[in-house]
Each structure stands twice: as C-alpha cells, then as structure tokens.
C-alpha cells in the first residue's frame, strides 16, 4: 500500500511531540559499565563525564587488608541526574580488581556472568504473568579502558574485548592520554584499530548517514576518532593565558579536558549522552538482548532455570562452609535425639523395675494371704 | 638489568641513558598474532660509555615480555634463573684448579624495576617480583612514564610506594649510609637520593630546540617536558648515581654480600644432600666442562709439537741443500 499523503494536516505529525512528552515524564534508565585495570582513571572519568562526584576516589588506608581471594568484584553505583526537569536514572558498574593480579586467567568470568545475568533476569521477568514493573539492569554500554603503552593491545585486553563485544555495546577508550605525544597517539590508535579488525572484535558502530549534512559530518568525525583518547579531571586549573578550565596542571603546562586538540573527551561525551544515548539503549534491547534470548530459547523451554556453571571458587568455599554447618547441625540434633532416647529407656527400665517390685510385693502379700487363709480355714474344721 | 611491563618506557630509557640507539624499538607483530602470548625473553646488550673521562663497559639486560601474559607466574622464575646462572658460573670458576684469566664477570649489579604510573599504590606483581629478586640483586624501584602524573600526584604516589615497601618488608637498595662512620657529604648525598626513591623517569631520544638550545624533550600540545631538567624528572640524578657515584658501591654489595649469601646457601645445600641427583648432575656438568677445556689444551699442545717437527725437518732439508751447493762450489773452484 503506498503511503497516502494527508493534505492540510490532521495532526499525525504531532505524534513525535506526544512521544516526547511521555518520555520526558517517565525519564530514562541508563546503565554504563567501565572496565579496565586499576589506576587508569575510570573513577575520575565518570566524575568528569557527569560533572558531579558520583564515585568517591579510592581510599588507601585499607589496602593492606586485602583478602587472599583474588577475584574481580562488581560494584554498582546508582545516581539520579536531572537536567531541565528531565530525569535519568544512572547506574555505573565498576570492576575493581580486574587485571591487577599476577595470574589473570579467567578474571573476565565475573564480568561476563554479570552481563549475562542481567539479560537472564530481564528475560525471566518478561515471562512472568505479571510484567508491569520490570527492573531493567541490562548494560547499555561498556567502556573498555586501554593502558597507554604505546605499543599494542595486550593478550588479556584482546580476550576480554572479544567476549564483551558480542554481548554489549563495546567502546574502546585510551586512558590517560596525556602520556603520549600526538604522533605516538596517532600511531597507537592505528595499531589498535588494526588489531581490533584482525581479531574480529565487535565494537560499537552506529549508522553514519542521517538526514542533515551536519549530523552526518559530525558522526563521521566521531567514528574517525575511535578509539577515543581521554583525560579525566575534576579540578579547575588556570592555564597560561588566564582561562579557568578543567584540566591537569603540570610544571610544563596544563592539559585541558575540553580541548579538542588535547583529547577526545568532548567527542565521547557527545556520543554517550548528547546524540547516541537512545541508540545505545535501543541497540542493547534490540540486538544484544535478542541475540541472548535467541541463543537461550534454542535449548531451553519457557520457565526453565538456567544451567549455571559455578566456576567461582568463592562460591564453592561458601557452599562448603554451608554444607559443613549443615552436617554439624544434623549431628547435634541426632545426638540430642539419641540421649533423649536413652533417657526414655532408662526411665522405662526404672518404671519396669518398680513394677516388678510391686508385683513381687503383691505376690508376697498374696502368698501371705493364702497362708493366712490356709491357716484360717483348717481351724473351722476342727 | 631493566625489568618492567611493556609500554613503560624501558627501551627508551636504555637508549636515553646510553645516549645512543642501543636497543632496537619493538617491532609490533602482525595484528593477527597479537593475541598470542609470548614468553619473557632476556637480552643483554653491551655498550662502551665515557663518563667524565672514565671508560665504563656497560651491559644492559633487557627483559621484553615481562608481565604481558595473562598468567605471569613464569616470568619470575626466568629472571631468577638467569641471575643464579651468572652466580653459578662465577662459583664454578672460583672453584676451578686452573682459572681462566679471561673470564668475563657477567653478574648483574643493579636491577631497575619499572613501576606503572597508576597513581594508586604497588600492585601484586610489583610486590612479588621485588620480594623474590631482592635476595639476589640490588633492586632500585623507578616510576616509568612519570610525565603522566602532576607534581602533587607524584609526591603522593612516591610516598605510598615507600609505605608499601616498608609494610611488605622488601629490601631494596636505598643508598645505605652510616651516620657515624661516613663523612657529612656522603650522609647528605645518600639521604637526598634516598628521599627521591622511587625515581621518576622520563625517556626521550629525539632532540628538539627549546629557547635556542637543543635538548632531549617530549613535545605535547600543552608544553614541553625536558629529560635533563631536574624539576621535570629524576633522570639526571639517577644516571649520575648509577654510573658515577654509586657504581662501586653497587658492585661491592653484589660481590661481598649478595654473592656470598648465594654461595653459602648453595654450598650448604649441596653439603646437606650429597646423594641427591641434582648436585651430581651439576658436578658432572662442571666436570664435563673441565674435561672439554683439558682436551682443547691437549690438542693445542699437539699442534705445537707438530709445527715444531715440521720446522725442524724443513731446517734439515735446507741444511742438506746448502751442503750440496757448497760441495758443488768447491768442485767448480
């Protein structure tokens, strides 16, 4: 059916405005994950991106109390942002402990499991009879922080990015970009793109073509700058020519955060918040979630629980501890029952003995009685 | 020896220290092979330096591939094995009956460990490595690529690293001095160097023109970082300490203290278990080497004798010929 052009306008064109009102009232829900070794500036970047102190910087007093278990933790920080009466419920997921240990084998398992678990829990909620109140913690975007070595990606980076790219929108980011001179940075970016292409790592891409010329050019500009080099800073410093900007103050100059020549922070912020946030959310819902659902539905029926492979040693330890406690308690109960049984037996024996005693007493009395009767009865015969 | 994860400026530092292109830049391999983990490699390079008129033959051992793999337990063993092999060579050389006068002392006198400039504190791999290697070598911790950190961050970072080193009892080379014995100058100098630990380093090979002078510096859009400027980094001080003032001290400690400890441990270990196969194999190995040397010496002697014999024969021939000529002459005359 060919679309029919309505003449003077009956108000169909007002639909986007209605949608705008509905969305503006309900607000948005955005989940961002930052992944990378410690000391690359993840916390600072988040605080810089949203220009508020969402996450407090690391405290150093407790670093000697680290436990012997070397696992990657998942930390969730929730915040609610408001701009011009529009709310965004923001969740930031941090992965402390990733890549910090001598042996980092399988250190990506907690992260991958977390992402899959969010898809899983959303899927289960969808299959419930009542699905009005869905809590959606699916990760919309994952920023992977690359160490600015200047050479190439490490094997650990490649392994993790491969696995992340198929499950979530992955955006690689070069951290602490003020380590490298512009020529070094350019070479490094090229190397990373080559490795990403050769290793078939799926990164986030978005449609470049759009309605107006300006957006297309802007989109191409942003895409060309991947992977983004960033500098994070929440402090205001004064530059040589007197401006007050957010930046880092060195004894040889000031590296500015918002300066396009110094780093790609502005482009990344534009991508994440201003222009493509909705695309990130919808691509997560449409592409990644559907891929997951598709894969799961092929082998499972509706309502069945997921087959879990528990590889986390911490869980095994807890399981062991629980089992031990359980057997302990069972043993205690059994002992109690046994002693109770013995008490009962002792009681019964005692009562039996008393009964016996009574019996013999009665017999004795009966014997006496008979004797007395026998003694009595011959007397009347005499 | 320089040890550190890749990308921390080790190679550049070596080239900057020697003021020449000693170590070739890492050639990045094919992108398709980037996911293959290479093990750690140990590469020694020898350079002749001239420090204030004193000639130094500097051997730098680079360790590319350290800390790059997903599981890095193996790296420690490799480096430790290399250090102990050098000690073993010296030990067997000392115990030999006939010592080789041209024996080259390959013991490593100092190890510069590059710490990543995270800004937080020491990581597990840093602590493990320094702990395991400090009984065998002088460990000097340094911060690579220190132009990542602002001056206040750098001061905090240094403080936290020194706290960590104390907390985990890691014996590093901290420019020891004795307040009573040494003179004031030494005390002051060592105290100052100790306060600078761990040294903040920046490496750069290119020269650019700053204020009309040619300096080694890195050019950023927001400024220029000079390598030799003491306010920007501690490179100049470290170079002076390593190659001039504390060179002898490092060698002395290596020989008198670390080597002696190793020797004691090794000999008491082999005295305890004489019947163990391990020490037998080592003895056999040493004996084999000695036998080889002896055989070579014998061969040389045989060749000498042969040459002498040939010479004598030639002499006799010439004599006989001379005689003949003389008789001919006598006949003619």
Interface residues (C-beta under 8 A of the other chain):
Chain A: X37 X38 X39 X40 X58 X60 X63 X64 X70 X100 X101 X102 X103 X104 X105 X147 X148 X149 X150 X151 X152 X153 X154 X155 X156 X158 X159 X176 X178 X179 X181 X182 X191 X194 X195 X197 X198 X199 X248 X249 X250 X251 X252 X253 X254 X255 X256 X259 X261 X262
Chain B: X5 X6 X7 X8 X26 X28 X30 X31 X32 X34 X35 X36 X37 X68 X69 X70 X71 X72 X73 X116 X117 X118 X119 X120 X121 X123 X124 X125 X128 X145 X147 X148 X150 X151 X160 X167 X218 X219 X220 X221 X222 X223 X224 X225 X226 X231 X232
